């Protein structure tokens, strides 16, 4: 049986990867996490795993060979709070731990598929996997970038799109703005779709940032990617062990925050048998409201992101990504079913 490790297993992306593996009949899965935040158990309760190991002991145990033969490690465990200012904690948690895991994977003959981030681009206006465009705005983005740089060096990658000289697969995924089921524990770091769903149910309206950065109210644009698509691409690389590298994982399609808000509102209106409204109608009826851009985010906010997918597509991965309207509607349907 194929044994797989998923770190950050009780988190958003980790738990969805386990769900995707389960749907393939794969259950010999070792889930690794820190369950200090106890309500994260809900993300694992309906999944099938073979064992759970606390993150504090996993890395040393795995390096020592205590877990037997592991085919692949999906490394999603990290501090994902982009507002975290403790750089010592961030670098230990996101960089040093990942280096230890990489070295253990090479020693143990395991493939490593890991979470990088679009935060590595920071203030750049070009989102291509090239050092010329990597300008992180915070220590979170830097912690992710430094590990990517380490993998480029360790695996013989200069600026090419494929690692050379290593037998075990190493793939880094630069996630853009991921949204979807199983993110409820993330608090302020949950997606805008999640927050807008709850805000509309509580207040009867959705609030968006007003004009900022040369963009009209609600028109700042991000590459919003549905979690099911993230899982599908992870599993595509799992199926292609000969392909390594660092790849963007977004839709390649920037859409404004207004699109997310109108999709949330119209899907919830549909649940009540009400007709869809235009953005202008939502504003005039008080269902969509714009608030002043917060001073705390000025100079630290990406007004535009859009994944360049040419490197991903060059591998032969031709996955079709959901647009905001499709993905958010599916997500709101799921959230509504949760009660």
C-alpha positions as a printed Julia matrix, in Angstrom:
339×3 Matrix{Float64}:
   0.0    0.0     0.0
   1.2    3.52   -0.84
   2.04   5.42    2.35
   1.66   9.19    2.16
   2.38  11.94    4.68
   0.4   15.18    4.76
   1.69  17.96    7.02
  -0.72  20.69    8.01
  -3.23  17.87    7.67
  -5.96  19.48    9.77
  -5.56  22.77    7.92
  -7.35  24.09    4.88
  -5.31  22.75    1.97
  -3.92  19.73    3.81
  -7.32  18.34    4.73
  -8.62  18.83    1.19
  -5.6   16.95   -0.19
  -6.42  14.06    2.15
 -10.01  14.17    0.89
  -8.71  14.0    -2.69
  -6.46  11.06   -1.84
  -9.35   9.29   -0.09
 -11.47   9.7    -3.23
  -8.8    7.67   -5.01
  -9.01   4.95   -2.38
  -5.75   5.99   -0.69
  -6.01   5.78    3.1
  -2.51   4.84    4.33
  -2.01   8.49    5.21
  -0.07   9.87    8.15
  -1.63  13.18    9.19
   0.77  15.66   10.8
  -0.36  18.83   12.54
  -0.39  20.9    15.73
  -3.85  20.53   17.21
  -3.45  23.23   19.85
  -6.39  24.89   18.11
  -8.63  21.95   18.92
 -11.55  22.73   16.65
  -9.38  21.93   13.63
 -10.26  18.29   14.32
 -13.44  18.91   12.31
 -11.38  18.96    9.13
 -10.19  15.39    9.75
 -13.29  13.86   11.3
 -14.86  12.72    8.01
 -11.58  11.6     6.42
  -9.73   8.27    6.44
  -6.16   8.29    7.76
  -3.86   5.62    9.17
  -2.26   7.68   11.93
  -1.92  11.15   13.43
   1.44  12.5    14.62
   2.04  15.82   16.34
   4.23  18.2    14.36
   6.62  18.56   17.31
   7.74  14.95   17.0
   7.09  14.1    13.35
  10.11  15.7    11.7
  12.68  13.96   13.88
  10.81  10.64   13.76
  10.56  10.73    9.99
  14.22  11.66    9.54
  15.14   8.71   11.79
  13.16   6.3     9.61
  10.52   5.55   12.23
   7.62   5.79    9.75
   8.76   3.15    7.28
   8.73   3.69    3.52
   6.85   6.85    2.53
   6.05   7.4    -1.13
   5.38  11.14   -0.95
   5.05  14.02    1.5
   2.54  16.78    0.83
   4.01  19.56    2.96
   1.25  22.08    3.7
   2.21  22.78    7.31
   3.34  26.38    7.89
   2.48  29.62    9.6
   0.26  31.19    6.93
  -0.53  34.42    8.78
   0.85  37.13    6.5
   0.48  39.67    9.32
   2.72  37.71   11.72
   5.66  39.94   12.67
   7.75  37.45   14.68
  10.43  36.74   12.09
  12.34  34.27   14.26
   9.21  32.13   14.64
   8.33  32.45   10.95
  11.77  31.45    9.7
  11.99  28.46   12.03
   8.48  27.27   11.25
   8.4   27.86    7.5
  12.04  27.68    6.41
  14.18  25.62    8.77
  11.54  22.93    9.27
  11.04  22.64    5.5
  14.79  22.26    4.93
  14.9   19.48    7.51
  11.99  17.76    5.79
  13.56  18.09    2.33
  16.8   16.53    3.55
  14.9   13.68    5.19
  12.87  13.07    2.01
  16.03  12.77   -0.07
  17.57  10.43    2.5
  14.4    8.31    2.81
  13.55   8.19   -0.9
  10.31  10.15   -0.6
   8.93  12.69   -3.02
   8.23  16.19   -1.69
   5.32  18.33   -2.9
   5.24  21.53   -0.89
   3.32  24.76   -0.42
   5.05  27.9    -1.56
   3.07  31.13   -2.01
   2.29  33.98   -4.37
   3.48  36.16   -1.48
   6.98  35.49   -2.83
   6.17  38.06   -5.56
   5.03  40.73   -3.11
   5.19  44.12   -4.76
   5.92  42.79   -8.23
   3.51  43.36  -11.11
   4.76  40.25  -12.94
   3.95  36.82  -11.49
   6.38  34.5   -13.24
   8.63  31.96  -11.51
  11.79  33.99  -11.95
  13.99  35.68   -9.33
  13.67  39.0   -11.19
  10.05  39.25  -10.05
  10.35  38.0    -6.47
   9.96  40.93   -4.04
   8.17  39.78   -0.85
   6.49  42.45    1.26
   6.59  40.61    4.6
   8.55  37.97    6.49
   5.97  35.32    5.58
   6.64  35.89    1.88
  10.38  35.89    2.53
  10.25  32.62    4.48
   8.57  30.98    1.49
  10.94  32.57   -1.01
  14.06  31.49    0.87
  12.95  27.86    0.79
  12.23  28.13   -2.94
  15.71  29.58   -3.42
  17.2   26.75   -1.36
  15.4   24.18   -3.52
  16.67  25.84   -6.69
  20.21  25.57   -5.39
  19.92  22.08   -3.89
  18.17  20.63   -6.91
  20.33  22.2    -9.6
  17.71  24.67  -10.79
  19.07  27.93  -12.09
  16.29  29.75  -13.94
  15.11  26.69  -15.83
  11.73  25.11  -15.3
  12.91  21.64  -14.33
  15.14  20.4   -11.56
  18.18  18.4   -12.6
  20.47  15.99  -10.82
  18.04  14.7    -8.17
  16.26  11.4    -8.37
  13.41  12.25   -5.99
  10.67  14.6    -7.14
  10.51  18.05   -5.53
   7.63  20.37   -6.49
   6.8   23.76   -5.02
   3.36  25.29   -5.6
   2.98  29.05   -5.41
  -0.6   29.25   -4.23
  -2.53  32.38   -5.12
  -5.78  33.33   -3.29
  -7.23  29.94   -2.43
 -10.82  29.66   -1.18
 -13.22  26.83   -0.42
 -14.43  24.32    2.18
 -12.48  23.52    5.37
 -10.97  26.97    5.96
 -13.31  28.01    8.79
 -10.59  27.75   11.45
  -8.35  30.35    9.81
 -10.0   33.39   11.36
  -8.86  36.64    9.71
  -6.76  34.67    7.22
  -9.78  32.88    5.76
 -10.78  33.88    2.23
 -12.86  36.92    1.4
 -15.61  34.61    0.16
 -15.83  33.01    3.62
 -15.96  36.37    5.4
 -18.47  37.81    2.94
 -20.76  34.82    3.33
 -20.83  35.27    7.1
 -21.09  39.04    6.88
 -24.07  38.9     4.54
 -25.87  36.37    6.72
 -25.22  38.49    9.83
 -25.68  42.02    8.49
 -27.56  41.64    5.21
 -24.74  43.29    3.28
 -21.15  42.8     2.14
 -18.43  45.38    2.72
 -15.47  45.9     0.37
 -12.53  48.27    0.36
 -13.07  51.52   -1.48
 -10.8   53.19   -3.99
  -7.09  52.49   -3.51
  -3.93  52.07   -5.54
  -5.43  53.52   -8.69
  -8.3   51.03   -8.57
 -11.96  52.01   -8.21
 -13.96  50.75   -5.23
 -13.94  46.94   -5.09
 -11.96  46.76   -8.31
  -8.64  45.58   -6.87
  -7.97  42.26   -8.58
  -6.64  38.93   -7.37
  -6.21  35.49   -8.83
  -8.82  33.6    -6.8
  -8.42  29.82   -7.08
 -10.93  27.22   -5.86
  -9.57  24.56   -3.5
 -10.71  21.66   -5.7
  -8.45  22.97   -8.47
  -5.51  23.24   -6.07
  -6.0   19.61   -5.06
  -6.33  18.49   -8.69
  -2.99  20.05   -9.64
  -1.24  18.6    -6.56
  -2.52  15.16   -7.53
  -1.51  15.64  -11.17
   2.1   16.07  -10.05
   1.7   13.11   -7.69
   0.79  11.12  -10.82
   3.86  12.45  -12.68
   6.82  11.71  -10.39
   9.36  12.61  -13.05
   8.38  16.29  -13.12
   9.88  18.69  -10.59
  10.09  22.47  -10.26
   8.44  25.55   -8.77
   5.1   26.43  -10.31
   2.38  29.02   -9.92
  -0.93  27.56   -8.84
  -3.67  30.02   -9.68
  -6.25  30.31  -12.44
  -4.25  32.67  -14.63
  -7.29  34.95  -14.5
  -7.37  38.03  -12.25
 -10.88  39.03  -11.13
 -12.02  41.97   -9.0
 -13.24  41.62   -5.44
 -16.55  42.91   -6.75
 -16.97  39.6    -8.61
 -16.55  37.63   -5.38
 -19.06  39.82   -3.53
 -21.72  39.69   -6.23
 -21.3   35.91   -6.53
 -21.75  35.47   -2.76
 -24.82  37.72   -2.62
 -26.52  36.3    -5.72
 -25.96  32.69   -4.65
 -27.51  33.41   -1.25
 -30.38  35.27   -2.95
 -30.93  32.24   -5.17
 -31.23  30.07   -2.06
 -34.14  32.28   -0.99
 -35.77  32.19   -4.42
 -34.76  35.77   -5.2
 -33.51  36.97   -8.57
 -29.9   37.87   -9.33
 -28.9   41.53   -9.1
 -26.25  43.58  -10.83
 -23.5   45.15   -8.77
 -25.08  48.55   -9.29
 -28.4   47.29   -7.95
 -26.67  45.75   -4.93
 -25.03  49.09   -4.14
 -28.25  51.05   -4.54
 -30.14  48.59   -2.32
 -27.46  48.68    0.38
 -26.43  45.04   -0.12
 -22.91  46.03   -1.17
 -21.08  48.78    0.69
 -17.62  50.27    0.27
 -15.46  51.31    3.22
 -12.32  53.43    3.35
  -9.11  51.52    2.68
  -7.43  50.88    6.07
  -4.24  52.79    6.85
  -2.68  49.64    8.35
  -2.6   47.98    4.92
  -1.28  50.9     2.89
   1.96  49.93    1.19
   1.55  46.28    2.22
  -1.35  45.3    -0.01
  -1.27  43.56   -3.38
  -3.87  45.33   -5.54
  -3.34  42.93   -8.43
  -2.2   39.33   -8.78
  -2.48  36.99  -11.74
  -0.6   33.73  -12.04
   1.5   33.26  -15.14
   0.69  29.65  -15.97
   3.1   29.09  -18.85
   5.57  27.07  -16.8
   2.78  24.92  -15.35
   1.22  24.32  -18.75
   4.62  23.46  -20.25
   4.73  20.38  -18.01
   1.63  19.04  -19.75
  -0.7   19.9   -16.88
  -3.72  21.28  -18.72
  -6.16  21.51  -15.82
  -9.16  23.79  -16.4
  -9.71  26.16  -13.48
 -13.06  27.38  -12.21
 -13.75  31.11  -12.49
 -14.93  33.08   -9.45
 -18.59  32.85  -10.38
 -18.49  29.05  -10.58
 -16.19  28.36   -7.63
 -17.74  30.86   -5.22
 -21.25  29.63   -6.0
 -20.17  26.04   -5.21
 -18.48  27.22   -2.01
 -21.48  29.25   -0.83
 -23.71  26.21   -1.46
 -21.37  24.15    0.75
 -21.24  26.79    3.49
 -25.02  27.06    3.52
 -25.31  23.3     4.0
 -23.16  23.51    7.12
 -25.98  25.35    8.92
